[in-house]
Amino acid sequence: SLRGSWQLRSGNGSVSLRAEVPGCVHTALLCQGLIQDPYYRFNDVMYRWISLDNWTYSRTFKTPFDIRKWQKVNLVFEGVDTVAQILLNNVTLGRTDNMFNRYSFDISSVIQEVNCVEVRFLSAVSYAAEQSRCHKAHSIPPACPPPVQKGECHVNFIRKEQCSFSWDWGPSFPTQGIWKDVRIEAYNHYHLIYFSVTPLFENSAQQWCLEVESIFDVVSSKPIAGLVTVNIPKLQTQQTFSVKLQPGEGSIVLLVNINKSAALEAWWPNGHGKQTGYNMTTTFMMEAGCQIEKFSKVYFRTVELIQEPIPGSPGLSFYFRINGRPIFIKGSNWIPADSFQDRVTSDTLRLLLKSAADANMNALRVWGGGVYEQDEFYDICDEMGIMIWQDFMFACALYPTNRNFLESVRAEVSHQVRRLKSHPSIILWSGNNENEAAIASNWFSIPYPDIGVYIKDYVTLYVKNIREIVLREDKSRPFVTSSPTNGLESVKEGWLSHNPYDTHYGDTHFYDYSNDCWNWTMYPKTRFASEYGFQSWPSFSTIEKVSSPEDWSYTSNFSLHRQHHEGGNIQMLQEIGRHFKLPQSPDPVKQFKDMIYLTQVMQAQCIKTETEFYRFSQSEIINGEGHTMGALYWQLNDIWQAPSWASLEYGGKWKLLHYFAQNFFAPLLPVAYEDKGMLHIYGVSDLHEDHKVTLRVTVHAWSSLEPVCTLAKEGVTVKAQSAVPIYKESICDLLGRCRNCTRESCVITFCLVGEDGLQSPRNHYFLSSLKDAVGLEKTQLSASVSQQDDIYIFVLQTTAVAPFVTLDVGSIKGRFSDNGFLMTEKKKTVVFYPWEPTTVEELESSLILTSLLDVV
């Protein structure tokens, strides 16, 4: 391995320093104290010079073996970011131009006992501009991001993380560096390059088998024969195959039949069963060369994307069946966890993914403007049962299709599919993010006569190249060309549908900041909601780390600078103003903190309303629409500290939305909505069996901790994996029964209770905007903290009904069991799960309790 310490120097040699590999220029400069935190205040713009320079990484190394004993020696880069010339002992080995590719250079004739390796980078920004200039045929829009993003241009001309040139939630840091492993490989006779295992279920024989694929580089001039043994002890399965490896690069595919008498457990998504994996050993014993032993974990699951006619509805369904069972997809969208990939450790990934699983998510979409994630990301998803919708890395743009570009993309796609296809967590490959929509809705104002050229480019890239390679390399999971798409209908219309947002087909993305987000009728009754969301600000403790006191106001230069979505801060204000009183505190810092709190309350409440709508629509067709089978909100995580659509802040702290998600994605949930004066309550269930439960409805006056009236409806059947109406009453009648309640003076809460401790979260339904609420009194909130083993118990007390009660312990890392809740009882116990050691004293001194009436 050539990991570790390298030398790094700027283009003219004026800056020279030690740099860690894997790593990048920015983190190297930061580690050496030559720059401040790049995320601090306005540093994203101040440090633009770093990415405009051409940097060089170099190091010397002694060859740790006798060169003469090996037929072939390679220098292998798992990832180079991005455009570089690679030299060994002053001999150019080749060039790189794709961050997502693996590069292997034959150095057998160049390597010496002591060697100097050099990686000479070219600025990604100037390379992209140059590629665009050289593309004479037709322009490839968009040329530049909107000015509010403070980004760089022509990112679609470089195979690099697309959001590294800026996005509407992230900064522009077009990094340079050796971002993954780099090593020397030496071998005789043969060498294993890729190894993958794919499970297949033979329906006719009711038999599981494994497709074991090995890709070799054979250096001998004659074929090499030998034996391959595959052993899975837990499944009493062992098979030996005779194989012959032909000279050059080639693959062998072995079909292993699993012993039918073995008790095999399938891999299930989170909330639907276990994630059982089996240890498998594959041994290659060839006549020549050394024996190779490969250890892997294998999982068994099938995935189908079902697109078929639905009675009573035009169009087609769009849902996933795992192991033959339809699964409602619950989750979010994943973006890169940092602008500097070398800072994303397996601890970072585990924390974020565990937070997703803890919020009852079973899926994430790895979005197409980031990176194909590291191996550990998918390993953790396999282990936690998080299904992955995997985009290829193309987003919100049109792309060139010249020969060099396509060759590079083909290599990228086949490398990534080979690397990732053994993971049961990946259930879908998707060609791009929003590029079908970009052409269909003509985002880039292309004149009508010219549109044909771009359609041809689109089909060439995603269908004739990407799709073709995916189908060749991986027959075990579905592929769609884009998101949103109309699925089979898009295919029928020549791969570009007239309206990719059609609710009767495929998936949709939906954003609307100008209407009332509490009104469920504004949302599309779609087959599958793969993107939707609202912005909020991260907590003050997160912002504080990258700002100074003069920045702490909603209208400061800093607050404007951090907002990369045009008009975003004003949209949040408008959305809040519909239902809440805006903060008026004369103390600017207090006002800023109040605004942050309200943006998080608003975001949580909006996405709760929208997600509940998608969940209760899963079993019904109304006016030809419905059977919604997926809800992935935008977005899970943050790349830096800024306002965004995320539910997890940079660093992993849960926003109120994430606490709400834990409830609105619960396996058993009652959902209320109002239609023409009627209150409807649905029982939504992901459970595999029908359950008899009691629906408990409570009406509270804002002015009293004593309920005004309660109702228990017993013997309610909540059907397995569906959403069924369980209660209906006119709001007039309900209020009439509850002495003197009005829409403004009362609130409804409800939950489902079953046998053996089965219980849903308690849900709430507001009968009016909270700014119009009557009888709300300012409360005295207090909490006592105690320790119990590794967790901390917070006992809260209130003197009045308190909406959106929030516990915040600043920058102490951890999460609460519940937060942002409506408190209608004097006492409530909340658990704090720390992510690092803390104490009762620390928690007590950091704790800030807020409810809606603390906003003035």
Buried (B, 14 or more C-beta within 10 A) or exposed (E): EBBEEBBBBBBEEEBEBEBBBBBBBBBBBBBEEEBEEBBBBEBBEEBBEBBEBBBBBBBEBEBEEEEEEBBBBBBBBBBBBBBBBBBBBEEEBEEBBBBBBBBBBBBEEBBEEEBBBBBBBBBBBBBBBBBBEEBEEEBBBBEBBEEBBBBBBBBBBBBBBBBBBBBBBBBBBBBBBBBBBBEBBBBBBBBBBBBBBBBBBEEEEEEBBBBBBBBBBBBBEEEBEBEBBBBBEBBEBEBEBEBEBEBEEEBBEBEBEBBEEBEBBBBBBBBBBEBBBBEBBBBBBBEBBEEBEBEBBBBBBBBBBEBEEBEEBEBBBBBBBBBEBBBBBBBBBBBBBBBBBBBBEEEBBBBBBBBBBBBBBBBBBBBBBBBBBBEBBBBBBBBBBBBBBBBBBBBBBBBBBEEEBBEBBBBBBBBBBBBBBBBBBBBBBBBBBBBBBBBBEEBBEBEEEEEEBBBEBBBBBBBBBBBEBBEEBBEBBBBBBBBBBBBBBBBEBEBBBEBBBBBBBBBBBBEEBEEBBBEBEBBBBBBBBBBBBBBBBBBBBBBBEBBEEEBBBBEBEBBEBBBBBEEBBEBBBEBBBBBBBBBEBEEBEBBBBBBBBBBBBBBBBBBBBBBBBBBBBBBBBEEEBBBBBBBBBBBBBBBBBBBBBBBBBBBBBBBBBBBBBBBBBBBBBBBBBBEEEBBBBBBBBBBEEBBEBBBBBBBBBBBBBEBBBEBEBEEBEBBEBBBBEBBEBEBEEBBEEBEEBEBBBBBBBBBBBBEEEBEBBBBBBBBBBBEEBEBBEEBEBEBEBEBEEEEBBBEBBBEBBBBBBBBBBBBBBBBBBBBBBBBBEEEBEBEBEBBEEBEEEBBBEBBBBBBBBBBE
